[in-house]
Amino acid sequence: MFNASGHSRFLAGETNLRPIFAHPLHLFPNSDPLTRQEFDASLTEATPPASFGLELASLWWISNNHWERAHKLIDTASGQDKAWVHAYLHRIEGDEANARYWYQRSGRDVPNYGLSKERDVLLEYFLSK
């Protein structure tokens, strides 16, 4: 078995070698898109899966109520998708002016629905990529 970086991971010293994993979801590069159930299941772990991009990792941290960590990941990142997550974080923070700036950078309008719905929309989008 191989981990996300392509290295074999086995528990040595046994006649029956059995794979060990850094993360229970066994996420590998070029795998099928993650499901929402798998994302939600990963929230019980100490950190997001290594295979997550910045956007999903940031959404993982905010889903675990770690706004600062979520923001730190996305704060200096460029691109419209990252700007969308950045906007969402500032909306959570209650900084509407900053959120509007980041929505503009993302090429998206400020949503007319709640934060919970926006999280669902963001996850649906990024999990399908």
Buried (B, 14 or more C-beta within 10 A) or exposed (E): EEBBEEEEEEEEEEEEEEEEEBBEBBBBEEEEEBEEEBBEEBEEBEBBBBBBBBBBBBBBBBBBEEBEBBBEBBEEBEBEBBBBBBBBBBBBEEEEEBBBBBBEBBEBEEBEEEEEEBBEBBBEEBBEE
